[in-house]
Amino acid sequence: MSALHALSAAELGAAYRQRALSPVEVTQAVIEHIAAWEPALCATYLFRPEHALEQARASEARWARGAPQSALDGVPLTLKDNIATAGDPMPLGTAAVGEAPMPADAPAAARLREAGAVLVTKTTMPDYGMLSSGLSSIHATARNPWDLSRTPGGSSAGAGSAAAAGYGPLHLGTDIGGSIRLPASWCGIFGLKPSLGRVPIDPPYTGRAAGPMTRTVQDAALMMQVLSLPDVRDTMSLPYQAIEWHRFDAGAERLRGLRIGLLMDAGCGLPVDPEVRSAVEAAAQKMAAAGAIVEPMKPFLTREMLDGMDHFWRLRSHVDMKALPADKKARVLPYIQQWADSAAGMGGEAVFRAQHQFYLTRQATVAACSAFDYVISPTAPNLPAPAEWAGPTNDPLKPLEHIAFTVPFNMSEQPAASVNCGYAANGLPIGLQIAGVRFDDLGVLQVARAWEIIRGPSRPWPQPPAAA
């Protein structure tokens, strides 16, 4: 058997049912593993071992009575900083927010708590979630366990690090332009951005989704059984569907006959690194060998679209920070301040034109994907940047050059996942993005699982520095 901290949620559920393992011993093992990694990784926020063990003891008692609350009862879990938990501060990655306790669990936190999952810790994020890195004015800089000099990505930075490092099997992130999928790519894990509204969130916002970040597709499917349950607080949520998430594994045969678009040119942004290109094209060839019909796609995102979204988000952040007292605004990362304040002079027409690019992106993405069952591409065009950088360009005036493959699927509301498809010569992971048509979340999981099968096992996961 693998080390307890490395067991999947599916393996833990089976062991609990057979009384072969206890949630308490598993949680203790995860706590010890986090303690070994955390001085180097800096992925956690609100790491409270005794609080986690208290939940584990309650789960142990439920299993002893034969009354678990779900298949996830007793399974260790982390939640991103911006997923509210009742009674805890939610700083949103920034020193500007303060430490007022949140009045209630966010929808995803509530569903996972009701399922009996053990919240071991929350995970870090950059200021306001507006960076693809672990740089933060309140949290220590999160790092990539594959190479501590590199970023895990963001904004679900700590979640990506925690999943790859083995802080238990289940991790929850959020994504408005790639914030689940980019860390998943750069940390070598699986991450799913569901269709907008599939997983209720509070507050809802255009393009924003919460989703699982795990080492396997199976564990993500287990999380979706719980995360997709309804919550009235999300005014943009989809009508609840009892999707058969357990059917995530349709085998490699699921690829046979599928028409898959291969997108290797996003249309703008950073050029695709040669090692990323090679890994994704090799994945496409393997899918074709498994029976898929893989055809190249033309780029559809334009410079105007990407810049428009950037400028609108700059103005939104500028307005938010303008409302802060001067002493609090001064605590925000200077990079974020410079990025947001660059929009101070935008007039009404410029704001309208910038906001209109969200609609044009949605329209172009849906049209480009309509000829295919699924679309595959690099998740990110680049390998992980240095940990101390705010993003792959480290330039607040060119901040979104790395999200051209991911952000279109936020705007089109389509499900999209990142799954490992190889490694660069320096050992850093490379992600393959798989996108489906709107509402086909289960299909994306099935295609990702089919890829897992034909890809074969990934490399061994990184170990804490002292144990390496």
DARA-V98198 format. One record per backbone hydrogen bond with DSSP energy under -1.0 kcal/mol. CO is the residue of the C=O (numbers start at 1). NH is the residue of the N-H. E is the energy in kcal/mol with one decimal. If there is no record, write none. Layout:
co:CO nh:NH e:E
co:CO nh:NH e:E
This chain:
co:3 nh:6 e:-1.5
co:4 nh:7 e:-1.2
co:8 nh:12 e:-2.4
co:9 nh:13 e:-2.5
co:10 nh:14 e:-1.9
co:11 nh:15 e:-2.2
co:12 nh:16 e:-2.7
co:13 nh:17 e:-2.2
co:14 nh:18 e:-1.7
co:15 nh:20 e:-2.3
co:15 nh:21 e:-1.1
co:16 nh:19 e:-1.2
co:22 nh:26 e:-2.0
co:23 nh:27 e:-2.5
co:24 nh:28 e:-2.5
co:25 nh:29 e:-1.9
co:26 nh:30 e:-2.3
co:27 nh:31 e:-2.6
co:28 nh:32 e:-2.3
co:29 nh:33 e:-2.1
co:30 nh:34 e:-2.7
co:31 nh:35 e:-2.3
co:32 nh:36 e:-1.5
co:33 nh:37 e:-1.7
co:34 nh:38 e:-3.4
co:37 nh:40 e:-1.7
co:37 nh:41 e:-1.8
co:38 nh:42 e:-2.0
co:41 nh:143 e:-2.0
co:43 nh:124 e:-1.9
co:45 nh:122 e:-2.3
co:48 nh:52 e:-2.0
co:49 nh:53 e:-2.6
co:50 nh:54 e:-2.0
co:51 nh:55 e:-1.6
co:52 nh:56 e:-2.2
co:53 nh:57 e:-2.4
co:54 nh:58 e:-1.7
co:55 nh:59 e:-2.2
co:56 nh:60 e:-2.8
co:57 nh:61 e:-1.9
co:58 nh:62 e:-1.7
co:59 nh:63 e:-2.6
co:60 nh:64 e:-2.1
co:61 nh:65 e:-1.5
co:62 nh:67 e:-3.0
co:70 nh:73 e:-1.4
co:72 nh:75 e:-2.3
co:75 nh:118 e:-2.0
co:76 nh:170 e:-1.2
co:77 nh:120 e:-2.5
co:78 nh:172 e:-1.5
co:79 nh:123 e:-2.5
co:80 nh:83 e:-2.5
co:84 nh:106 e:-2.7
co:85 nh:88 e:-2.1
co:88 nh:102 e:-2.3
co:91 nh:94 e:-1.7
co:92 nh:128 e:-2.7
co:102 nh:87 e:-3.5
co:106 nh:110 e:-2.8
co:107 nh:111 e:-2.5
co:108 nh:112 e:-2.2
co:109 nh:113 e:-2.2
co:110 nh:114 e:-2.6
co:111 nh:115 e:-1.5
co:112 nh:117 e:-1.8
co:113 nh:116 e:-1.4
co:116 nh:74 e:-2.5
co:118 nh:77 e:-2.5
co:118 nh:120 e:-1.0
co:120 nh:48 e:-1.0
co:121 nh:79 e:-1.2
co:122 nh:45 e:-3.4
co:123 nh:81 e:-2.2
co:124 nh:158 e:-2.1
co:126 nh:129 e:-2.4
co:127 nh:130 e:-2.0
co:134 nh:142 e:-1.4
co:144 nh:147 e:-1.3
co:147 nh:150 e:-2.5
co:149 nh:387 e:-2.3
co:150 nh:144 e:-2.3
co:155 nh:157 e:-2.1
co:156 nh:160 e:-2.0
co:157 nh:161 e:-2.2
co:158 nh:162 e:-3.0
co:159 nh:163 e:-2.3
co:160 nh:164 e:-2.0
co:161 nh:165 e:-2.4
co:162 nh:166 e:-1.0
co:162 nh:167 e:-2.9
co:166 nh:168 e:-1.6
co:170 nh:78 e:-1.6
co:171 nh:213 e:-2.8
co:172 nh:80 e:-1.1
co:173 nh:211 e:-2.2
co:175 nh:209 e:-2.2
co:178 nh:182 e:-3.4
co:179 nh:156 e:-1.5
co:180 nh:184 e:-1.7
co:181 nh:185 e:-2.5
co:182 nh:186 e:-2.6
co:183 nh:187 e:-1.8
co:184 nh:189 e:-1.8
co:190 nh:214 e:-2.3
co:191 nh:418 e:-2.5
co:193 nh:416 e:-2.2
co:195 nh:198 e:-2.5
co:197 nh:238 e:-2.0
co:205 nh:208 e:-2.1
co:209 nh:175 e:-2.7
co:211 nh:173 e:-2.5
co:212 nh:192 e:-2.0
co:214 nh:190 e:-3.3
co:216 nh:220 e:-1.3
co:217 nh:221 e:-2.3
co:218 nh:222 e:-2.1
co:219 nh:223 e:-2.1
co:220 nh:224 e:-2.2
co:221 nh:225 e:-1.3
co:223 nh:226 e:-1.1
co:223 nh:227 e:-3.2
co:224 nh:228 e:-1.8
co:226 nh:229 e:-1.5
co:231 nh:234 e:-1.5
co:233 nh:235 e:-1.0
co:234 nh:237 e:-1.4
co:241 nh:243 e:-2.0
co:243 nh:245 e:-2.1
co:244 nh:247 e:-2.4
co:245 nh:248 e:-1.3
co:248 nh:250 e:-1.0
co:251 nh:254 e:-1.8
co:252 nh:255 e:-1.8
co:253 nh:256 e:-1.2
co:255 nh:258 e:-2.0
co:258 nh:293 e:-3.6
co:259 nh:373 e:-2.7
co:259 nh:374 e:-1.4
co:260 nh:295 e:-2.6
co:261 nh:376 e:-3.2
co:262 nh:297 e:-2.5
co:273 nh:277 e:-2.8
co:274 nh:278 e:-2.3
co:275 nh:279 e:-2.0
co:276 nh:280 e:-2.4
co:277 nh:281 e:-2.6
co:278 nh:282 e:-2.0
co:279 nh:283 e:-1.8
co:280 nh:284 e:-2.3
co:281 nh:285 e:-2.0
co:282 nh:286 e:-1.9
co:283 nh:287 e:-2.3
co:284 nh:288 e:-2.3
co:285 nh:289 e:-2.3
co:286 nh:290 e:-1.3
co:287 nh:292 e:-2.3
co:288 nh:291 e:-1.5
co:291 nh:257 e:-2.8
co:293 nh:260 e:-2.7
co:295 nh:262 e:-2.8
co:302 nh:306 e:-2.3
co:303 nh:307 e:-2.6
co:304 nh:308 e:-2.2
co:305 nh:309 e:-2.2
co:306 nh:310 e:-2.1
co:307 nh:311 e:-2.9
co:308 nh:312 e:-2.3
co:309 nh:313 e:-2.4
co:310 nh:314 e:-2.3
co:311 nh:315 e:-2.2
co:312 nh:316 e:-2.5
co:313 nh:317 e:-2.3
co:314 nh:318 e:-2.6
co:315 nh:319 e:-2.7
co:316 nh:320 e:-2.2
co:317 nh:321 e:-2.7
co:318 nh:322 e:-2.2
co:319 nh:323 e:-1.1
co:321 nh:324 e:-1.2
co:325 nh:329 e:-2.5
co:326 nh:330 e:-1.8
co:328 nh:331 e:-1.5
co:329 nh:332 e:-1.5
co:333 nh:337 e:-2.3
co:334 nh:338 e:-2.8
co:335 nh:339 e:-2.3
co:336 nh:340 e:-2.7
co:337 nh:341 e:-2.8
co:340 nh:343 e:-1.8
co:341 nh:344 e:-1.7
co:343 nh:346 e:-1.9
co:347 nh:351 e:-2.3
co:348 nh:352 e:-2.4
co:349 nh:353 e:-2.6
co:350 nh:354 e:-2.3
co:351 nh:355 e:-2.8
co:352 nh:356 e:-2.2
co:355 nh:358 e:-1.4
co:356 nh:360 e:-2.1
co:357 nh:361 e:-2.3
co:358 nh:362 e:-2.1
co:359 nh:363 e:-2.6
co:360 nh:364 e:-2.5
co:361 nh:365 e:-2.4
co:362 nh:366 e:-2.3
co:363 nh:367 e:-2.0
co:364 nh:368 e:-2.4
co:365 nh:369 e:-2.0
co:366 nh:370 e:-1.1
co:369 nh:372 e:-2.2
co:374 nh:261 e:-2.5
co:375 nh:435 e:-2.9
co:376 nh:263 e:-2.8
co:377 nh:433 e:-3.2
co:381 nh:273 e:-3.3
co:385 nh:151 e:-2.9
co:386 nh:389 e:-1.6
co:395 nh:398 e:-2.0
co:400 nh:403 e:-1.6
co:401 nh:270 e:-2.7
co:403 nh:407 e:-2.8
co:406 nh:409 e:-1.3
co:407 nh:410 e:-1.1
co:407 nh:411 e:-1.7
co:408 nh:412 e:-1.9
co:415 nh:436 e:-2.4
co:416 nh:193 e:-3.0
co:417 nh:434 e:-2.5
co:418 nh:191 e:-2.0
co:419 nh:432 e:-3.0
co:422 nh:430 e:-2.2
co:424 nh:427 e:-2.1
co:428 nh:424 e:-2.8
co:430 nh:421 e:-2.8
co:431 nh:379 e:-1.9
co:432 nh:419 e:-2.2
co:433 nh:377 e:-1.6
co:434 nh:417 e:-2.5
co:435 nh:375 e:-2.4
co:437 nh:440 e:-2.3
co:439 nh:441 e:-1.1
co:440 nh:444 e:-1.8
co:441 nh:445 e:-2.0
co:442 nh:446 e:-2.4
co:443 nh:447 e:-2.5
co:444 nh:448 e:-2.5
co:445 nh:449 e:-2.5
co:446 nh:450 e:-2.4
co:447 nh:451 e:-2.2
co:448 nh:452 e:-2.3
co:449 nh:453 e:-2.0
co:450 nh:454 e:-2.2
co:451 nh:455 e:-2.7
co:452 nh:456 e:-1.8
co:464 nh:467 e:-1.5
co:464 nh:468 e:-1.1
